[in-house]
């Protein structure tokens, strides 16, 4: 029986989480009905295909009507059109903003522009995500980016506050916004092995250590007077990084550093020989990365540089994750003992982030 | 100048963008009441303007206060061109006029536009100062409370039930005025909305005047409807039951009928008078009552009128009650359903005031309308007279559960009225004397006993001695339009039973058309009735409650839909089975076919018995101490007492002679009928359904409540449809709707759909529209089982007691006096339980006294504190029932009666008709919730959608829809005690009535 009109409206808006997911995933009504039938919901409650179709249509309509509100989630809480219990509201928002890791991995670091949007069908085909879902996810990134871009204050907090997302999801969005803003290169073949979560972790490290906001939370009353943002890297800090070059340009310092590290490592790892032979190369690599970060182009290549200059050599020497950890810890700490090395604070701020990024990026 | 209305515009939010250039809006507000308008400043460039206006003061007559709504219009300021309207809010001031209702209206209202729907929200504050004026009640009726609830409202006690009030108001429909050709659709819609709002206000005021005249202070069971008669005008009419209500002191009203439990009310059930308080009919009717059950040998007819020349002081008055449930003891006997229909041709309403939009003449029932016999009043009087005489024929002096409705197609209008003939307890009219009389029959079965004389029955029926008390006669089946009395003894559970019917008719005009329709009506009623009866038997039940038969007229067909809740009343005999007989017994194949059908029917009956837990006590032959029931016959009469018109009863008699219980298969039609009988899908496990307030057999509700509205429109594609084909389509339409509900609400299992209200319409030639509003309520399944398991298996101990085990536990208490006769009742446990219940009750009363709420404001605050801080919107529950499970209503804030029109010229863009209507219904819900929240309430009870009229023209990409909703805004609080709340409601109720019985 096909109906000319068929609606069902509850005083408390009825939403089936399963159907919501199908809608978010971009299934058409008919496909969604098929999926639901295969899921066995029909046997469960003696329903027919007609019933399922009518229910799915109803829910899809409801979701479409809600979508406008989901674009500014704070409205969902005080709108009057739908009576939705708070925990359901939270679920709706969270799911709406949830994205596919496979999809975001493709877009990460790209400019969130119309140009990228045009490529969505390719990305969809590649990742197996429907175009509709791709669009939703892309628009979400863009929306969050636009709102947060101009805002002062901690990025994660801003996202969480404006979009009522969970802490985890807000952090992921912060990473996406941060990557998009700084246009980090993530698409190169050498970086393909890295997952979105790897990058998100690194972004978190960068945001909380290398941005202006990271210098320390200003007191509340200062917040509005001070330029306080953590979408951009701290320019002053990047400038200061140049000073670290002394570690490789000063031959004495480089030798001293090497011997300190080797003394500490001796006998503690099987890869000691490789570490000793590679020390100068690796150290040059890391310090050069730091020194070049004043160039926007080199900022974009930060991750690819880390891989090329450090991770790949180690991997070819078959270092274990524990080796990396051991090496970098001592590499970092030994610099403190160098009496002619004066840039301890900048060194720590740099190495702290690089260390944890490499730990995360080094897959055995 | 007895009133000052004050309004303040605080702020707006989520406004639409009106200026494309800036993506912002320059909003200001016009506040209008009557002919006075105030404006706020323009709040430039903001979508969330803060006006914080001064208090706008309107000095007005209270008459206007009752009639007029406060009109708030939000506009976008435009320097160079006309200001653009964003939308409007109509605020009904009425709740502020009653001291016991709301004191202030304050909150966010959706800004509504008839073309664009909801566009943002506005925060408004409204107050009323009423001056004391001795002349106050001359034209206005401020202070009369209105309730949609069709029972005595939960926190009130009925001091007096005065009787029927009705009124109707007519006017020209703005949509059909000449000016409509030149004004915009928006202006036209707004003119209509405003007019209906004005007319409802006036109607309510006039009804209020009548109530005051009768000495009452409230209208219960207020039912307002409007008839859009097109060219011939617009009628707004209302009926209700005038009462004098007493507010129970706050906090002491734990549940439904507590007023009975109050020590002050020694004459517990409220006095009843069909007319004036000091009526003189009391003594005569009193004897009448005591005679009825005991001798029952008077010559028939022996209704009130017989013994008393003028039954009521006002001959024009009708002893009708729109109530569907009553305080215990109020309802003595129930005769059966009475109904009347008449087909009328509409013509222009004779209204001298036409042409003037503001003034419309009221056509008063009592005024000199006699020289205008074609007025709507005269039509309704005719019908009411018919109802009255039907009731008389059933030996009853009153009609309860009374309602009126219309169905209009072009110029033809079917007026329908129906109710349940009944005898109400007249002893309460004499004060203080009630204790002298012993209850003539136990409350659990008394209402089933026949009110008419068995030797002169108004129609053929099979009578037996009551299966409960064995003292009086009961019919074999009982049909009523009321709710199941809470004290009634029921076996098993109830279920929704529907009869559906389509009849094609030729397209015709005027007189010919009207004649054709009125010729079809009796056949339809008869067939609906047959279906109901068969389905009842199929479910092994013997009575119907909440019966509502709707006949809807279209250009080329008539639709009939009868809904009711089937119940097995323990007092009535078990229904016989259904036997199939073939016309030509010789044919072997045919016989085989019949046998299979018979088997299917028998199987279905057996299955249903199990499903609804109907296992009535086996009747043992050696019943001692009671009259031996008449031998039951397998074949019974088909009809019950629901004769509506003379034609029907004649038909019925002829059928009666034919040994009706045997279904004969003589042609394909009959086969189809039987098939349709069997195609009703059983409700899936975990679900129950009914169309009444109380689901027989379930009383342990938990707090899950989901009210919903569903609309389906089916387009008949095949031009050459037969009656049979149509029937199938219509049946499938209804069945699929139910299936859909079960599926959608599956997460609420175990759950019951209550007050399932189906409305059918034929909006266009090939369309069938079905609109359903109902509430799904969860209940505790385990508790039911426990309870049934609890019952001592006394089966077969003695004849007198066997019924006891079938009673639901509340009844055991009620039946206190009757159970004293039977030795087998487990007195120990009974007393035990009784005492614990009483203790619980006492405890509860105590906590309530301590935690009693003094002012509405405080209550409000408390409710807010209940809700999590993260949401700023008050949760407003809605239910078509008069209560919310697990809660206690502490205050009625006033009636909600809203009328909306929505139109679109971009139907496709809004998702087609479904998208359009879906949005509109959601918008209506949200506006109802917003108004309730602004009144300080958190729930709407007795909610109903009385009209949902959809017109579409997909080719033009247009659609229009009208919706009328009503209900009672209330504040309810959670039951305070730790006991599983739903059951305590019942415990409280029963023990209350039990103690009352004892006194």
Interface residues (C-beta under 8 A of the other chain):
Chain A: X1 X3 X4 X5 X6 X7 X8 X9 X10 X11 X12 X13 X14 X44 X45 X46 X47 X48 X50 X51 X52 X54 X55 X57 X58 X61 X62 X64 X65 X75 X77 X78 X79 X80 X81 X82 X83 X85 X86 X89
Chain B: X13 X14 X108 X110 X118 X121 X681 X684 X706 X707 X708 X709 X710 X711 X712 X713 X714 X715 X729 X732 X733 X736 X739 X740 X741 X742 X743 X744 X745 X746 X767 X769 X868 X870 X871 X872 X873 X875 X876 X877 X878 X911 X912 X913 X914 X915 X917 X918 X919 X921 X922 X923 X925 X926 X927 X929 X930 X950 X952
